[in-house]
Amino acid sequence: MVEFFTHVRSEILDERKLSQLSQSALGRSLIEIFSTQNLTTYFQPIVDLQSHQVYAVEALTRGPEQSALFSPLNLFRAASDLDCLEEMDWLARQTAIGSYKEMVGIHQNRVKLFLNVTVNLLQKGMQQGRTLECLRDLGLSPAQVVIELTELQPVENYEQFLSSIRYYREMGFSVSVDDLGSGYNGLRIWSEVKPDYVKIDRHFIQEIHRYPEKQNFLEVMVSLSKKMGTKVIAEGIETPEELSVLETLGVDYVQGFLLARPQPQIVMQPKFQWQHRTSAHEIGFEERVESLIEDCVTVPEDFSASELGTLFLKENDLEWVVVVDKNHKPMGMFYRDQFVSTLAKPFMRELYTRKKVTELMDKELFVFDSSTSLIEASRRFTNKKSGKRNAFVVRNEATGKLMGVASFISLLKAMTNLQIQSAQYANPLTRLPGNKPIKQCIQKHLSGTNPFAVIYVDVDNFKPFNDHYSFEEGDQVIIEIARILSKVSSQYGSFVGHIGGDDFVLIMDGDKPIQQVCERILLEFRSNIERFYSPEDQKRGGIRALNREGEEVFFPLMSLSLGVLKVNPQNIGHPQKLASEATKAKKAAKHQGGNTFVVREV
């Protein structure tokens, strides 16, 4: 049997391992894979949550079709059990790099490749130099590749493991930690490796919109990542509700079936179509980034750096230039000060001017759809480091074509004006939008044609609590309710306002999961309200206080009544009718008892 497989390339399997593998049926199946190089690379996109564009692809290895070894888990476990994991890993890596080169085409300068490398191989110091050599043979740069660390076994030789990581970094590779929260050493690897990227395990992402504890965990991870200079990738996204929460929490990149399934081809456009979300604090002043657009100069992708240098020298007032493809979609950007200062360095002019602009441009653009609100743009800008960039690109959300460029200074000025307007009409206690912006928001929806929903929130048994414990304690309850409503509404892209006293309102598009929103609000409220009562009252389940007739009666713990009105604008002639119908829904909810919601349609 050994003689039969002597055609296997010697650099993949040596004679000793050929002999060992030939002793079992599983081993012979692995030899067949090596001899025919029968592996296929599937690519799954990693999408930038700021630009909604494909930022990278992860290479996922598959074995022979219609085989038990088609599954990567089975394939690499078999290779590990039969002592040929290093060889299988190397064959998979070669296949992935070759397929990436073939598939990515003109996009290779802006789409990175994530390569999975097992931790137990790194701690043995294996394969150093081979990946770099393979890339160079295909004309690729290590800057385009991210080494993604996966764990099949615990790390035992940390010194050698960290040495291998340093080697990859010195060669120009980036590093990512996979499945944070599921492996043997995830947090320790994160702290010691200080990776460029960290992937959050899908366990923490699945139905994150239903579990506050998962949201809290991810919020901590995102905050810690920003302090360490690490980008966060959430994997396993399958629903729009999960995606919405991840955007709210400031995750950098996402990956999952909602966006694209792994396939042998590289997909350059996510299948999920983003809709513009109204921020929780867009209080009627809904100015969009398109209002900030300035004219900009564009150059084609085959433009040379020498021509660009001439352009900057000729146009003294030219601050930036956008590189566009043949469909006028933005590919990258140049900033005058950076470009000119780079050319001024010794030997740089000779090195740079021979290159095309696509080799030198800043590919990590800030890109916003034209309908993005100033508040949403400001939030994304705050959540992502801008470096020396002083402008962002605005594109047509339907076609993806460039509309223009706007400066971050103009965004800052517009946001300052917006905050001044917001403060004029905000409730002084909760800082939420007050009655004027609430009316503006409702009128805006009534003027449109799309269905929407209004949720009126009323606190049951608030007055007895306020009288019994003090107005100061009552104010703290109101502030807590405002916090809960703001948190929930931001996750679903809805507007929240404070009518006054213990009355609040949420307004959202009709396609939002209204029942889920109501359930989340009630869950958050039930989980937090008891702490405002004394231990005795908590145990009793309420307080004894005077009612409106001056009689001492028992009042249960505070609860919420949510009156939900699903509105078709064509059926409402005047805002007063809407308010009347919403009041009926709220009264019906109060009649049912505490922590309930009632939905009516008009």
N, C-alpha and C positions, 0 to 999 in steps of 0.2 A: 504493500500500500504506500510505503514511503516513496518508492520509485515513481509511482503514478503522479505524485505531486511535486516532483523536482522542478517543474516549470515555475513554481511560485518564486517571485523576486526575492533575491537573497537579502536585500536591505529591509524587507518586511519581516520575513520569518527565516530563522536559521535552521540548520539541519536538526539540532536537538529538539527544538519546539515542533518542527514538522513531525518528528518521530513520536513525541508525546501526544500531539493532537490526533494522530492517526489511530490511536488505540481505542477511540470511542466514536460512536455515531455523531455525537454533538461536536466533537473535535473535528471530524471529517467535514461536517457542515461549515465550520469556521474556516477550514483550509480552502474549501470551495469558494467562500466569500473572498478570501485573500487572493486566490489565484485568478479569479475573474473580476476582482475589484467590484463586486456586486453590491455596492452601497449607493443609496440615493440621498441627496441632501434636500430636505424640505426647508423653506424659508418662511418665517413668521415675522411680519412687520412690527416694529416698535415705533409708536406714533408720538410726536411732540404735542403736548397738550396746549401749547401756546399757539403754534402755527397750524395744528391739525394735519401736518404733513408727515410722511414716513421719514423718520430720522435714522433708523437702522433696521437691519434684519438679523434675526437669530437663526443660526444654522442648526438644524435638527436632523440627526442621522436616522435613516431607516434601512433595515436589512432587506433581504430578498422578499418580494411580494409573495403572498400566499404561503408564507413561512412563519413558524413560531418566532423566528429571529427578526421578523419585520419590526417588532416593537423595540425601540432603543433600550428600554429597561431590560428586556430579555437578552438582547444582543450583548450589551456591555457587562451584564451580570455573568453571562456564559463566558465571555472573554476573561473576566476577572477570575472566575472559578478555575479556568483552565490555563491560567498564567500567561495570557497573551493580551492583557489589557493595554499595555503600552503600544503594541503593534496595531491593535484595532483602533485605538485612539488616534494614532498617526495616520492610518489609512482614512479614517473619517475626516480628519483635519485636511488632508490633501484633497479629498473629494470636495469638501465644503469650499475651500479656497478656489479650486478650479471652477466649480459651478457658479460661485459668486462672480468671478471674473467674466465668465461667459454670459451670465444673466443680467448683471447690473448695467453693463454698457456705459452710456454717457453719464449715468448717475453716480458712478463710483466715487467721484470727488465729494459728494454730499451725503451718501448713504453708507453708514458704517456697517461692519460685519462683526457680530458677536459670535465668538468661537468658544464652545464649551470645553473646558479642560478639567479633568478630575484632580481633586486635591491630593489624593494619594500618589499620583504620578509626580506632582510638583515637589512633594516632600522627599521624593527619591532623587530629585535633580535630573529627571529624564528629559530628553528631547530638546535640550537647549540648542538653539541655533538652526534647527531644521525648519521651523515655521518661518523664520526670517528669510532663509534661503529660498523656500518655496514661493514666498511673496515676491522676492526680487526676480525670480525666474519668470514670473507672470507680469512683471512691471507694476506691482502694487506696493504701496507704502505701509509700514506698520502703524502709521497714524490713522489708517482707515480701519484698523482691527482692534476689537476689545476682547481681551482674554476673560472669559466668564468662568469663575471658579465654582465647580459643583462638587458636592460631597457624597462619595459612596462609602467612605470609611472615616473614622475619626483621625484628626491630624495628630501624629505622634512625634515626628521630627520637625519641630517648629523652626529650628535654625535653618535647615535646608529648604524648607517651604518658603520662608521669608527671603532667603537668598535667591530662589527661583523667581519670586515676584519682583525683586529688585532688578534682576537681569532683564525681565520683560519690560519693565519701566525704562531702563536705560536704553533699550533698543527702540523705544518710541511707541510701545503698545500702551493702551489704556487697560484698566482692570475693573472688573465688575464682580460683586459677590451675589450669587444666585440664592433664591429661596430663603431670605433672611427670616428666621423664626422657625424653620423646620429642621435644620441640620444639626450636626453634632457640635459645631464650633462657631456658628454664625456670628454672634456678637463679638467673640474674641478675635475672629478673623477681621471683622470690620474695624475694630479698634486698632489692631496692629498693622493691617495692610493699608488702611486709609484709602479705600478704593475710590475710583472716579464715579462709579455707579453702584447702587445697591438695589437688588430686586426684592420686593416684599412678597412673601409666600402667599399663594392664592387663598389659603385658609382665612387670612385677615381681610381679603377683598370680597369674598363671596357674601352677598346680601349685606354688605357693610351699611347700606341705608336703613337696615332694620335693627342694627345692633350698636348702640351708643358706645359700648366698651371697645368695639373694633375701631370706631372712629377716633376714640381717645388714644388708642395705641398708635394708629397711623399718624395722628396729629403730632405725637411725641417723636416718632421716627422722622417725620418731615422736618420738624424743628431741629432735631439733632443733626440731620443730614446737612442742613443749611450752615450750621455752625462748623461742620467738618469739611465743607466744600464738596459734598457728595451729591450727585443727582439721584433722584428716587424714581424707580421704575416699578409700577404696579402691574402684576401679571394675573391672568385669569379673569379678565373683565368679560362678563357675558350679558349684562343688561344696561340699558341707558341710566337706570337709577344708580347703579354702582358707579358708572362713569361720572355722573353729576356730582356725587359726593367727593370723588377723587379730585375733580377740578376745583371744588370749593376748598379742599384741604391743601391745595398747592402742590400736588404731585407733578413731577416734571414730565414723565413719559408713561405711556400705557401700552399694554399688550394683551391680546385675548381674542376669543372667537367673535365678540361683538364687532371688532375692527377687521379681522381677517383670520381665517384658518391657515395653518401651515400647508404649503403646497410647493411643488417642485419649481414653480416660477416665482420670480420676485415681483410682488405687487407694489406699485408705486402710489396707489391711492386707496385709503381705507374705505371699506364698503359702508361704514356708518356715516350718515350725514348729520353734521351738527346743526342745531337750530340756535338762533340767538336767544340767550337767556337774559331775562330782566333781573338785575341785581336786587337784593333785598332792600337796599337803601337808595334805589333809583326812585326818587320821590316826585316824579313828574317832570324833573329837569333832565330829560333823556337825550342830551346832546351826544352825537356819535363821533367817532374818530374821523369820519369823512369830512367833518367840518374843519378839521385842522390841516387838511391836505395842502401841500405846496407843490408847485411844479418841480419836476426833477428831470435830469438828463439820464438817458438810458444808452447802453452799448450792447451789441450782440455778443453771444458767447465766444465767437471766433475773433473778437477784438484782441489786439496784442497789448501787453503792458507798456510797450514803447508808445503806442498810439494814445493810451490812456494818460501817460505822463505828459505828452504834448497837449492833450485836452485840458488837464489841470493847469498847466503853465499859461495856456492861452486865455482861460476863463478864470480870472482872479477871484471872482465871487462864488465860484462853484464849490459847494461844501461837500457834496456826496454824489456818487454815481451808482446807478443800479444796473446790474447785469441781468438781461432778460433772455429767455429762450425764443425760439422761432414763433411761439404762440403768445409772446409778450407776457409770459409768467415770470415772476421774480426768481432768480437763481442765487444771487449774492450781491454784495455791496462793497463799495470802497469809500473811505472817509479821507478827505483831502489831507488833513494834518498827518494822519498815520502813514499814508502812501508817500507823501513828499519827504517826511522825515526818514522813512525806510530807505528811499533812493539816495538820500544824502550820506548814508553810511558808506565806509570804504568797500569797494568792490560790489556793492549791492546793485548799482545801476547796470553793470555788465551782466550780472547774474539774472536780474529780474526782467530786463527789457526784452529778452528773447522769448519769454514765456507768454502763454495765453492768459487772459484775465481769469478764466475759470480755475486756473491753478493757484491763483493768489488771492482771490476774493474772500471776503468774510461770508461763510456759508451759514452760520448760525444766526440768521436774521430774526429780528422781532417782526412778526407778520400778523396783522390784524385784518379781519374782514371789515368791510366798510360800515356794517351796521353795529359793530361792537361799541358798546357804551363807553364813555370816558371813564366811568368807575371801574368797569371790567378791565379795560386796558391798563389802568393804573394799578389794579390788583395784580395782574399778570406781570407787569413791569417790576413791581415790588418783590414778587416771589421769585424772580429770576435775575441773576447778576447780569448787568449790562456791559461790564468792562469799560472800554473806552468808547463804546457806541453812543452816539448822541442823537440818533434818529431811528424811526421804525417805518416799515413798509405797510401801505394800505392796499388791499386788493379787492376786486369785485368778488363777492362771496358766491355768485352763481357761476362765473367763468374762471375764477382764479387769476384773472389778468390784473396786471399792475394798474392801480389808479393814481398813485402818487406816494409821496414821502412826507412824514411829519416829524418834527423835532420833539424830543422829550421835554424841552423847555416849554414849548407851546402846550403840551399836555399838562405840565405842572401848573402853568398859569390858569388853564381852563378848570383844572380840579380845584384850585384855590377859590376861584369865583363860584364854583358849584357848592363848595363847602360853606361859603358865606350865605348863599341862598338857602341851603339846607338848614343852617342854624337859625335863620329867621322864622322858619315854620316848624321847627322841631318841638316836641313836648319837652319842657324843661327838666322833668324828672327822668324820663327814660331815654331822651335824645332821639326817639323814633319820630318819623314824620307825623305831623299833626293833621288837623282837619283840611286845610287848604290843599296840601299835596295829595291827601286821600281822595278828595273830590276830583282833583286833576287826573289822577290815575284811573278812577272809575269812568270819568268822562272820556278819556282816551280810549278805553276798551269799548264803551258804548258807541263811539264814533266809528269803530271798525266793524268788521264782518265776522270775525272769529269768535267762537264761544269762549267764555271765561267763567271763573268761579270766584265767589266772594264768601269768605268764612268769617263770620262774626263771633268773637270770643268774649264770653262773659264769665266772671268768677262767682261761683255760688258760695254763699255764707261768708263773703268778704267783710261786709259791714260789722257783723258780730265780732269777727276776729279783730278788726280795726279798733272797735270800741273797747274790747277786752284787753288787748295787748298794748295798744298805743298807736298813734298815727305813724310814728317812726318805724315801728315794726311793719305796719301796713305798707309803707313806702318800699320797704325791702322786699316784700312779697311782689309788689307791682314791678319792681326792677328785675326780680327773678323771672317773672312771667315774660317780660320783654326779652330777657336773655334767651329763654327757651324758644320763643316764637322766632327770634332772629336767627338762632342756630338752625332750626328746622327749615324755615323759609329759604335760607341761603342755600341749603342743600337741594332744594327743588326749584330754584330760580323764581321765587315769588316775592311780591311786595308785602311789607308788613308796616302797619301804621297804628298809632295810639290815639284813639278817639278822645279819650279822657277818662279819669278815674280808673275803674277796673274793666273798661271796654276797649278791646283791640279789634283789628281787622286784618285779614290776609287776602290778597288778590292775586290770582294766578291764571295762567292760560288753561283752557279747557282740556287740553290733552295731558295735563299733569295727573299723576296718580293721587287724586284727591283723598280717597279713603286712607291710603298710606300716610299722607300728611297728617290727617286728623288723628290717626292711631299713634303716630310718633309724638304729636303734641301731648296727647293724653298720657302716654307712657312716661314721657319726660316729666310732666307735671306731677304724676303720682309718685315718681321716684324721688322728687325733691321737696315736696311740700311739707312733709311731716317734720322736718328739722326746724320749722318755724314755730312749732308748738313745744310746750314743756313736756318732759318725760311722762308726767301724770296725764296730761291731755292726750298725748300720743297713745298711751295705754287705754284710755277711756274711749278713744276714737272721736273726740270732739270736745266742745266746751259748753259750759252753762253760762248763758248771758241773757240780757233783756231783749225781748222782741219789740216790734214797733208799738205794741199796746202796753209796754212796760211790764210784761210778765216774764219771769225767769223760765227759760225753756232750754232744751238741749239742742245744740247745733253741731252736726257732724263736721269732720275736717273739710276744709275748702276743696272744691272740685271745679271743673270747667264744663260749661255748656257751649257747644259749637253749633251754630246755625249756619248751614252750608246752602248757598244758592248757586245753582248752575244756570248760567245766563246765556241765552241767545240774544244778541244785541237787537235783532230785528223785532223781537217781541216786547222790548222795553222802550216806551216812547219818552220817558222822563226819569231822571235819577231818583225822584221821589218814590216812584213805583217800585224801583229796585229796593230802596231802603225799607219800604213797607213790607215787601215780600220776605226780605231777609229777617226782619223782626219776627215775623210769623215762624220762620224756621228756628230762630233762637228760642222763642217761647216754647215750641214743641220739644226742643232738646231739654230745656229746664224742667218741663213737665215729666219727662222720662226719668229724671233722677241724675245724680252726679256723674261726671266724667263720661258724657255721651255726646254724640253728634247726630243731627238730623239733616238729611239732604232733600232739598226741594228743587224743582226745575221750573223755569219760566222762559 
